[in-house]
Amino acid sequence: MIGRYHGLVLSDDDTRGLRDAMETEKNPTEDFPHLHHVKAIGQHADLLAAVRAAIAPHAPDLPDMAFSCRPSSQGQYQAVTVSLEINSHEHLLAIYSSVKGIDGVILCL
């Protein structure tokens, strides 16, 4: 088990297949550029700042309103959502790779 979020038990096995598929398969109907929402869920003292720093090289100058953060019902986890324009499949993979690399992130959607 790598964590719990709103009653869900999250394990590495549960998310591995989804991550692998996302990293290797392109959706032929995906048009670029498009608005995309990246969500990171984790236990980190300042997850919002960590996500901002991870995304900055890929999407500089994002306004504050592109980011939202909320705690879980018991305050154990934070969920950060970023709304940004994605230019290509490779751009999307690079962003997810950076966000998944943040210490304490247990799920990236």
Secondary structure, 3 states (H helix, E strand, C coil): CCEEECCEEECHHHHHHHHHHHHHCCCCCCCCCEEEEEEEEECCCCHHHHHHHHHCCCCCCCCHHHEEEEECCCCCCEEEEEEEEECCHHHHHHHHHHHHCCCCEEEEC
